[in-house]
Amino acid sequence: MSTELHFITRNFKKYDTASIGSYMSIGGFDALRRAVTMDGEEIAQTIAAAKVKGRGGAAYDMGRKWSQARAVPGEKKVIICNADEGEPCTFKDRELISQDPFNLIEGMIIAGYTIKAQDGYIYLREEYSHLRPILQKAIQQAKNYGFLGTNILGKGFDFNIHLYSGAGAYVCGEGTALIRSIEGKAGRPRMKPPFIKQSGLFALPTCVNNVESLSIVPHLLLDDQKEYLSYGSGESIGTKMISVGGNVKHPGVFEIPFGTTIREIIYSLAGGIQEDRNIRLIQFGGASGKIAGPSILDTPYTYDDLKAAGVTVGSGAILVVDERTSVLDFLRITQAFFSHESCGQCTPCREGNLHIRLFLDKMSKGTATPVDIESMKRIARIMPMSSLCGLGESAQNALLSALKVFPETFEVGGAK
């Protein structure tokens, strides 16, 4: 039985995405009109009450983030929409941009009003260049109608949105690398502190939010019936957009209530496994996510339940791999990705990814020794503790989880 809902996605196919008038005919910008009658802290507390966690992967409390951003002193502040959706098997934000661009723009304006920012920047991944004209038209029309610019809705609030495109680097999904890229510098992470909320883009206080995170906001502000709060439970309230890919019959983007089981997601929404094969493994949250075996199928999709099962929600990606691919081959492909995408700035990530890739290749050829396996394990444990940014910290999540879930794979002369 399908458990797909339409809260964040309720506007999909309801209006002409090239027309702001069409968006307004279904209630577009009503949330902004309500927002400017509220205090910014009241908006932040509304988000906090819904227990919305950031949807980019870190799952930080969004209401708290906005309250903290409001409290940072500064005459000028910046909002950044991270649309650099580069995590493999993650494509939910693409759907939000293509099917509901004005809602994203409205969410950014509300965010700007809430934290007292004057400028917003959308950082769009290079592979989404076909979506650039959609956003450009939406921004221009919002300016023409007075929703962007000076004295918005007569409230003395000034806000503008700027659109930037990346150049295809996975690492630019990391906040400081993204900021450096917008500034025209090499897209490489920097040390923290100073933290982004205090000194981010152009050294201004900056708040970075994911596309899905910002897209929730207009719907929440108009949710007088508390529909969102009726879904999920505990710390996992509301709905979540997920992207399901791999060896499933119907890959795609779905909006589900928290608490839906992994089995329902894969076999009901995504149609089951191609040719009804068996599942080898499931990776959660993109290439930087952890993996699990078929025993996770009856686990509810919530932050706490997934964490207890040894994985995380992450970016909202669910990659299903069937029995045709071995655990070892999957890890080799994942490792090749990180070896290629490492910016090379810090030694643990640059050298660690390279050497783990070499160890996995030796395992594939049957030439790995027990010393090789132990060395690989040691590097995988050290990297998260010593790398400069999230790429190096999470690159070995798949390997470290595989060591626990599929220990037989790492027995010299054993299963691959």
N, C-alpha and C positions, 0 to 999 in steps of 0.2 A: 504494500500500500504506500503510495507516494505521500511524503510529508513536506513537500516543497510549499513555501509560503511566499507572499509578496508584500513585504513591509518596506524594506529599502528599495525593492524593485517595483513598487506599485505603479510607477510612472512609465514603465517599459511599454512601448508600443501604444501609449495613450496620447501622444502628441507628436507634432512635426518637429524633430530635433533641430531643424534649420530656422525655426520661427519662435522668437520670444513671445509673440502674441499667442501662439498656440500653447506654449507652456503656461502663460498666465491664465488661459481659459480653463485650465484644470487646477487652478489654485497656486500657480507658480509665484514666488516671491511673497506669498502671504506669511510665510514663516519669518522672512526678513522684516516685514512690517510689524509683526508681533515682537520680534527681537529688539527692535529699536525703542520699544516702549518699556523694556525691561532693563534692569541693571546687569552689567556684564557678569558680576559674580553670581547673580541669580541664574543666568544661562549656564554657567559652569557647574553650578550645583544641580541643575536639571540633568545635565549629562552625567554627573557623578551619581545621582540617585538611580539612574538607569543602569549603573555599573558597566558603562561602556568602556571597554579596553581597546587600546590602539590596535587597528587591524592590519598593520604593516608587518607584524611578526613579534615585536617586543612585548605586546600586551600590557603596556603601562596604562594605568588609570587615566582616561582622557579628561575627565572633569578635574582631577587634581592637576593634571598638566596645564590646563587652561588657567586654573586659579594661580598656579605658580607663575605662569607667563604674565598674568595681569599684575602680579606683585613685584615683578622685576622693574626697577626704576629705569626711565629712559624716555626722552621726548619722541623718539622714533623707534618703531618696532616692526617686525616682519613676520608674515605667515608664509610657510612654504608647503605646497601640496606635493608630496612625493609620489609622482606618477611614473617612477622608474621601476616598473614592475618586471624585474629581471630574474626573479626566482623561478627556476624551471618548474613547469606544471602549474604556474600561477597565472591566471588570465581573467580573474574576476573584475579587476579594475578597468580592464579594456572594455568590458561590457557596460560598466557604469558610465564611462566617458562617451562611448558611442551611442548608447541608448537613452542617456539622461544627463547631457552635458550642462544644462541650465541649473539642475539641482546641485551639481558640484560647485558651480559658480556661486550659487546662493549660499551654500554651506561655507565657502571660503569667506564671503562677505560677512556672514554672521560671526565666523571665527575672528576676523579682523576687528569687528565691533567689540567682541567680548574681551579680547586681550589688549585693545587700544592700539592696534597696528594700523599703519597707513598704506602699506604695500603688501601684496601677495604675489608669490611666484609659483607657477606650475612648472615642475621639472619633468618633462615627458621623455620616456625612453626612446632611443633612436628607432627601434623597431616598430614603434607606434606612430611613425611620421604620417601615416595615412589619416590619423585622428587629429593632426594639427589644424587642418582647415576647419574642422568642426568646432574646436575650442576657440580658434581665432574669431569665427563668426559669432559665437556665443558671447565672448568678451566684448566685441564691438557693439553688438545689439544691447547688451547690458549697459554700456556707456551711453548709447543713444537714448535709452529710456530712463537714464538718471539713477540707475542702481550701482553704477561705478562713477568715480570722479569726486567732485566736491559737494559738500552739504547734501549727502544722500538722504532722501526722504525728508528733507528740511530739518534734519536733526544735528546739523553741524559736524557730521561724521564724514571724513574724507578717506577714500580707499580706492586703490587701483590694482589691477591684476596684470602681471607680465608673464609671457609664455616663453620658456626656454626648452631646448631639446638637448638630450645627451648625445653621446657618440658611440653607444653600444657597450660601455664598460659595466660589467656586473657590480664592481666595487662601488660605483656611484650611487647605489641604493643606500649605502651607509651615509648617515647625515652629514658628517664633516667633509667627506669626499664629494658629495652632491653640492654642498655649499661652495667648495673650492672650484668645482666645475662651472657653476654659475658665475663666479668671480673671474673666470677666464684663466684659471690656473690649472695645472695638471690635476685630474680627478683622483687624488690620493688622500686617504684619511690623515688627520692630524691628532696630536696628543690632546687629551682632556685632563684637567681644566686648561683654559676656560671652557665651561660648558656652553652648549649652543644657546640655551635659554638666556644666558648672560651676554655672550659674545659670539654671534653666529654670522649670518650673511653680512658682509661689509662691516663686521665688528659690531653689528646692532643686535639687541635682544631678539631672538628668533624662536618661533614655535613651528615644528615640523609635524605634519599629520599626513596620514595615508589617504588615498582617494576614498576608500570605503568609509573610513572614520569620518571624513567631512561630509560624505553623502548621507550619513545617518541623521545629521543634525537637523535639517529642515523638517524631516518627518517626525522627529522626537518633539520638536517645539509645537507641532500641531496635533500631537497625539493626546487629545483631551480625554479620550476613552481609556487611556493607558493600555492600549493593545500590546505595545512592545513589552511592557512589564508582565503581561500574562503568559509569556513564553519563557521556557527555561526555568531554572531554579538556582538557589545558592548564589555563588559568584558568577554564574553563567546565565545571565538574564538576556532575554530577547532572541534575536535571530542572527544568523551568520551567513555570509556569502562564502561558498566554497567552490573550488574548481577541481573537478575529478578527471584524471587522465590516465594514460597507460593502457593496459590490456583489458579495458572495459568495452562493452558493446556500444554505450552511448555516452562518450565523454562530453563534458560541458560544465556550465556554471549553474549552480543551484543555490537558492536561499532556503535555509532550513532553520527550524527552531532548535536552540541548544537542547541537548538531551536525545536527539535522534541517534540511533545506534549506527555504528560503522557498517553493519550488515545491511540496514535499510538504505544507507547512502549508496553502497556499491550495487546491491542486487535489485533495489526498487527504483531509485532515481537514475542510476547509471546503467541499468539493464543487465547487470551480471558480467561474468567474465567471457571474453571472446571464445567461441566454440566450447563453452562450458568447461574450460580447463580449471585446474586447481590454482589457488593463490600461492605464490612463493613468498612474497613479502609485500608490505605496504609502507610507503614512506610518507610522513606527514610534514607539511610546512616547507616543501621545496627541497632542493639539493642539500641545503644546510640543515635539514631536519633529520630526525631519528627514524629508524625503521622498526617494524614489528612483524610478527608472523601472523598466520590466520587466527590464532587464539584471541586476537583483539577484536574480532568481528562483533561481538555482543557488548562491547564497551560503548557507553553513551558518549556522544561528541560534546564534551564540556571541558573547560580548562582543568578542573580538578581530576576528572576521571581519566583523561588522557595522560595527565602528569603521573597519576598513580600507575598507569600502564606502561610508563617509561617513554612516552612521546609527548609532543606538544602541538597546540593548534597552529602556531607559527603563522605563515602567510595565508593559511586557509587552503593550501594545496593538499590533495590526496592522490598519490601516484600508486597505482596498482600494478604489480608485476607478477605475471603468471609463471608456471613451472618451466617454461621454455628457457628462461634466463636464470643462471645460477647466481647465488649470492655473491660469489667472487667476481663474476663478470659485471654485475651491477656496481659493485664497489669500484672496480677499475674504471668504469665509465664515469662515475661520480668524481673519482679522484682526478681523472684527466681534465674534467671541467674546472676543478679548483686550481689545478696546476696552471692552466691557461689563464684563468681570471685573476689570480693573485697579482696585485699591483707591484710586488717585488720590493716594497719599501722596507719591510721589517724581516729580519732573518728567520725567525721561527716559522712564519707563514711561507716565505719564499722557498727556503730549503726543506722545511718539513713536508710541504705538499709534494715537492719533487721526489724526496727520498721514499715517502710512503707509496708513491706511484711506482717507483722502481721495485720496492718490496712486493707489492701486489702483482707486478708483472713476473717476478721470480716465482711467486706462488702459482701463477697460471702455467708457467713452464715446468713446474715440478722441481725447481732447483733451490727453493727456499730452505734454509736450515732453521733449527730451533732458535739459534741466535738472531737470525733475521726477524723472526716473528716477535721475539722479545724486544728487539730494537724498534720495530714498527709500533708496538704497543706503547713503548716509552715515549716516542715522539708524539704519538696521538694524544697522550695524556699531558705532555708539556705544552703543546701548541695552544690550547685554550687558556692556559695560565699566563702565557708570555707574548702572545700576538698583540699587535697594535689596535686592531679593530675587530668588528664582528665577523668578518670573513675568516680570518685566521682562527678566531675563537670557536667558530661553528663548523669549519670545514671537515672536521673529523667526527661530527655527530653520527653520521651513518656508520662509520667504521666502529666507533666505540659502542654503539648500540648493537651492531652485528656481533661483536665479541661476546656480548651477553646473551643474545637471542639465538645466534647460530654458532656456538663455540666449535662445533665439529668442522666448520669451514677452515679453521685455523690450525687444525692438527696436521702436522707435516706428514704428507702421504695420505691424508684423509680426504673427506668430501670437499668438493669445490662448489 
